Amino acid sequence: MDTTNKKTVTLKEVANHAQVSTSTASLVLNGKGDISKSTRDRVHAAVLELNYRPRLNKSKNDSSHTLRFLKIAKHGQTVNRDHNHFISDYIDGMSIEASRRDYALEVITLNGTDMHSILSAIEGSDLSGIIALGTELTEEDITVLSKCGQHIVFIDTFYPFLEANFVNMDNDQTIFAVASQFKNSKFKRVGFVGSNTKVENFRLREEAFYRACYKLDIKISKQDQFTVAATRDEAYEQAKQYIEQQDSVADAYFCVNDIVAFGVMRALEELGHKIPADVSVIGFDNLPMSSLLSPSLTTIDVPKQQIGSMAIRLIDDMIIAQSTNPPVKALVTGKLIIRESSN
């Protein structure tokens, strides 16, 4: 095959020529993986036929072989001390996968920052790619960062209509398990407690819950829906204020995250409602404190390490491809953890 006038051959072209995936071709060229001899031979033959020149292996300490994780807290309502353990699990997943793929992983914390400060953390850096914690980022923030000129993946958020790479929770499937739990318990009144804090995941969870309830023919009255702040003390204070103004409460509440659930449980108990004898409560996130409460909190466990690992794999695929690929939006399903706060 004549490659004289051809542009630099990419690994993706080698993979296509050998009729294997890009990741398989990468494993073969790096001497890794349990790959059959026939597959290895096809990849090596494609390399020779296409005159492919792989990128040079770089040291882990070389900044051009470094990935950077941006832990961004714009307002701190959800990215704060209460969620440090949650975010640490993301970092663990990223660190393990980065090490497997010979990348160094840097972690930078940006608190109370504007977009200029966030861009300063990536512009002018000789990096391979960026993973950004998108929890508190707006749609406009994602749009700007997507055009920063770096390979970038956003985790812990999801905007279906944006041309950007996301790895996030599959809210629909996971929250359907919550609604099914309520349905099986034959509750006559089901409620939802959202948050007035502007976090895209909160909106996604709310919409997923209403879709699940509609699918299961669960009716939710306006009286049993309310919103509170996403910080522990404010969630409690606002939940108590709302509940004590009502003549009665729902049989069960799904809360948009564990912090909100903590506040709702405290408010309910102080107003004389026993959990779960009078009312069931389910949260979302499975924070460490969830299992230590009395009663312990039924909640959704997010596969955080898997999400972090998947973000690294996605970045690596983008780097290996050496070309612009369509955006990837990956969703990972969580698990409902049944504890004492629900029947």
C-alpha positions in Angstrom: 0.0 0.0 0.0 1.4 3.4 -1.0 1.4 5.8 1.9 3.7 8.5 0.4 1.0 11.1 0.1 -1.0 10.0 3.1 -1.2 12.0 6.3 0.1 10.5 9.5 -1.5 7.2 10.1 -3.6 6.9 13.3 -4.0 3.9 15.6 -7.7 3.9 14.7 -6.8 3.3 11.1 -4.5 0.5 12.1 -7.3 -1.0 14.2 -9.8 -0.7 11.3 -7.3 -2.3 8.9 -6.7 -5.2 11.3 -10.5 -5.5 12.0 -10.1 -5.0 15.7 -11.0 -2.3 18.2 -8.7 0.6 18.9 -8.2 -0.6 22.5 -7.2 -4.1 21.3 -4.7 -2.6 18.8 -3.3 -0.5 21.7 -2.9 -3.5 23.9 -1.1 -5.4 21.1 1.4 -2.6 20.5 2.1 -2.2 24.2 2.5 -5.9 24.7 -0.4 -6.1 27.1 -3.6 -8.1 27.4 -4.5 -11.7 26.7 -4.7 -11.3 23.0 -4.6 -14.3 20.6 -1.6 -14.8 18.3 -3.7 -14.5 15.2 -5.1 -11.1 16.4 -1.6 -9.9 17.3 -0.3 -10.9 13.8 -3.1 -9.0 12.1 -2.3 -5.9 14.1 1.4 -6.1 13.4 0.7 -6.7 9.7 -1.5 -3.6 9.6 1.3 -1.6 11.2 3.7 -2.6 8.5 1.3 -2.2 5.6 0.2 1.3 6.7 3.7 2.4 7.9 2.2 3.3 11.2 4.5 5.1 13.7 3.3 4.9 17.2 3.7 7.8 19.6 6.8 7.6 21.8 6.3 6.3 25.3 6.7 9.0 27.8 7.7 9.0 31.4 4.9 9.3 34.0 6.7 12.5 35.2 6.6 14.0 31.8 3.9 16.7 31.8 2.9 15.7 28.2 1.8 12.3 29.6 -0.2 13.7 32.5 -3.9 13.8 33.1 -5.4 16.5 35.4 -8.5 16.1 37.5 -10.2 19.4 38.3 -12.2 19.3 41.5 -14.4 22.4 40.9 -16.5 23.9 43.7 -18.2 27.0 42.2 -20.6 27.6 45.1 -19.8 24.8 47.4 -23.4 23.7 48.0 -22.7 20.2 46.9 -18.9 20.0 46.4 -17.9 20.4 50.1 -16.6 18.6 53.1 -19.7 16.3 53.3 -18.9 14.9 49.9 -15.1 14.6 50.2 -15.3 10.8 50.6 -17.6 10.7 47.6 -15.1 12.5 45.4 -12.2 10.5 46.8 -13.8 7.4 45.3 -13.8 9.1 41.9 -10.1 9.9 42.3 -9.3 6.3 43.4 -10.9 5.0 40.2 -9.1 7.5 38.1 -5.7 6.9 39.8 -5.9 3.1 39.4 -6.8 3.3 35.7 -4.3 6.1 35.0 -1.5 4.1 36.5 -2.5 1.0 34.4 -2.2 3.2 31.2 1.1 4.8 32.2 -0.3 8.3 32.9 0.5 10.5 35.9 -2.7 11.9 37.5 -2.7 15.4 39.0 -5.5 16.7 41.2 -6.3 20.4 41.5 -9.0 21.8 43.8 -10.7 25.0 42.6 -12.9 26.6 45.3 -15.3 29.5 44.7 -13.8 30.1 41.3 -15.1 31.8 38.1 -14.6 30.5 34.6 -11.4 32.6 34.1 -9.8 30.8 37.0 -10.9 27.4 35.8 -9.5 28.1 32.3 -6.2 29.2 33.9 -5.9 25.8 35.4 -5.7 24.2 31.9 -4.6 26.8 29.4 -0.9 26.8 28.6 -0.4 23.4 30.2 1.3 20.7 28.3 -1.2 18.0 29.4 -2.6 14.9 27.7 -6.2 15.5 29.0 -8.5 16.9 31.6 -11.2 15.2 33.7 -13.5 17.9 35.2 -15.9 17.4 38.1 -19.0 18.9 36.6 -21.3 18.8 39.6 -21.6 22.5 40.0 -20.9 23.5 36.4 -23.7 25.1 34.3 -24.5 24.4 30.7 -22.6 27.5 29.7 -19.6 26.4 31.8 -19.5 23.0 30.0 -19.8 24.7 26.6 -16.8 27.0 27.3 -14.6 24.3 28.7 -15.4 21.9 25.8 -13.7 24.5 23.5 -10.5 24.8 25.6 -8.4 22.8 23.1 -7.8 19.9 25.5 -9.1 16.4 25.5 -11.7 16.8 28.3 -14.3 14.5 30.0 -16.9 15.7 32.5 -18.0 13.5 35.4 -20.9 13.7 37.8 -23.1 15.7 35.4 -24.8 15.2 32.1 -26.2 17.5 29.4 -27.7 15.4 26.6 -27.8 18.1 24.0 -24.2 19.4 24.4 -21.3 18.3 22.2 -19.2 17.2 25.1 -17.9 13.9 26.7 -19.7 12.8 29.9 -19.6 9.9 32.3 -22.4 10.0 34.9 -25.0 8.0 36.8 -27.9 6.3 34.9 -30.5 8.1 36.9 -33.5 6.7 35.1 -32.8 3.0 35.7 -31.5 3.5 39.3 -34.4 5.7 40.4 -36.9 3.3 38.8 -35.8 0.9 41.6 -36.8 3.5 44.2 -40.2 4.0 42.6 -40.6 0.3 42.4 -39.8 0.0 46.1 -42.6 2.5 46.9 -45.0 0.6 44.6 -44.3 -2.7 46.2 -44.8 -1.2 49.7 -48.3 -0.1 48.6 -47.8 3.4 49.8 -50.9 5.6 49.2 -49.0 8.9 49.3 -45.5 9.2 47.8 -43.5 12.5 48.1 -40.4 14.0 46.5 -37.9 16.4 48.2 -35.8 18.2 45.7 -33.3 21.1 46.1 -33.3 24.7 45.1 -29.6 24.6 44.6 -28.7 24.8 40.9 -27.1 21.4 40.2 -27.9 19.6 37.0 -27.9 16.1 38.6 -30.7 17.3 41.0 -32.8 18.2 38.0 -32.0 14.9 36.2 -32.9 12.9 39.3 -36.2 14.8 39.8 -37.2 14.2 36.2 -36.2 10.5 36.4 -38.3 10.1 39.5 -41.4 11.6 37.9 -40.9 9.4 34.8 -40.6 6.3 37.0 -43.8 7.2 38.9 -45.7 7.8 35.7 -44.5 4.5 34.4 -45.7 2.7 37.6 -48.9 4.7 37.9 -47.8 6.4 41.1 -49.6 9.6 41.8 -47.8 12.5 43.6 -49.8 15.4 45.0 -48.5 18.9 44.9 -48.6 18.9 48.7 -46.0 16.1 48.9 -43.4 17.9 46.7 -41.1 20.5 48.1 -37.5 21.8 47.8 -34.8 22.7 50.3 -31.2 23.8 50.3 -28.5 21.2 49.7 -26.5 21.9 52.9 -27.3 19.9 56.1 -28.5 22.6 58.4 -30.5 24.5 55.8 -32.1 21.3 54.5 -33.3 20.5 58.0 -34.5 24.0 58.8 -36.4 24.4 55.5 -37.9 20.9 55.6 -39.1 21.4 59.2 -40.7 24.7 58.2 -42.5 23.2 55.3 -43.7 20.0 57.1 -45.0 21.7 60.2 -47.3 23.8 57.9 -48.9 20.7 56.5 -51.9 18.8 58.0 -50.2 15.5 57.3 -47.2 14.0 55.6 -46.6 11.4 52.8 -46.1 7.7 53.5 -42.7 7.9 51.8 -40.3 10.5 50.5 -37.5 10.2 47.9 -34.9 12.8 48.5 -32.6 14.2 45.8 -29.4 13.3 47.8 -28.4 12.0 51.2 -27.7 15.5 52.7 -31.3 16.5 51.9 -32.5 13.1 53.3 -30.6 13.7 56.6 -32.4 17.0 57.0 -35.8 15.6 56.2 -35.4 12.7 58.6 -34.3 15.0 61.4 -37.3 17.4 60.7 -39.8 14.5 60.6 -38.6 13.0 63.9 -38.6 16.3 65.7 -42.2 16.8 64.6 -43.2 13.4 66.0 -43.1 11.2 62.9 -41.4 7.8 63.4 -39.2 6.5 60.7 -40.0 4.0 59.1 -43.2 3.2 61.1 -45.0 6.4 60.0 -42.9 7.5 57.0 -40.2 6.0 54.8 -37.2 8.0 53.5 -34.8 7.2 50.7 -31.8 9.3 49.7 -29.2 9.2 47.0 -25.3 9.0 47.1 -24.7 6.4 49.9 -22.5 8.8 51.8 -20.6 7.1 54.7 -22.8 8.7 57.3 -25.9 7.0 55.7 -25.1 3.6 57.4 -24.4 5.3 60.7 -27.6 7.1 61.2 -30.3 5.8 63.5 -32.3 4.6 61.6 -29.8 3.9 58.9 -30.7 5.5 55.5 -31.9 3.6 52.5 -30.1 5.2 49.5 -28.6 4.8 46.1 -25.0 3.7 45.8 -23.2 5.4 43.0 -20.4 3.4 41.3 -17.9 6.2 41.7 -14.7 4.3 41.1 -16.1 2.8 37.9 -17.1 6.3 36.7 -13.6 7.6 37.4 -12.0 4.6 35.7 -14.3 5.0 32.7 -13.4 8.7 32.3 -9.7 7.8 32.1 -10.4 5.1 29.5 -12.3 7.5 27.5 -9.6 10.1 27.6 -7.0 7.5 26.6 -9.1 6.4 23.6 -9.3 10.1 22.5 -5.5 10.5 22.8 -4.7 7.3 20.9 -7.2 8.1 18.1 -5.3 11.3 17.4 -8.4 12.6 15.7 -11.6 14.3 16.6 -14.3 11.7 17.4 -18.0 12.2 18.1 -18.8 13.0 21.8 -19.3 10.1 24.1 -22.0 10.1 26.8 -21.6 7.1 29.1 -24.1 6.3 31.9 -23.4 3.8 34.7 -26.2 2.2 36.7 -26.1 2.4 40.5 -27.7 0.2 43.2 -30.5 0.7 45.7 -29.2 -0.1 49.2 -32.0 -1.1 51.5 -31.6 0.0 55.2 -33.8 0.8 58.1 -35.3 4.1 56.9 -37.7 2.5 54.5 -40.3 -0.3 54.6 
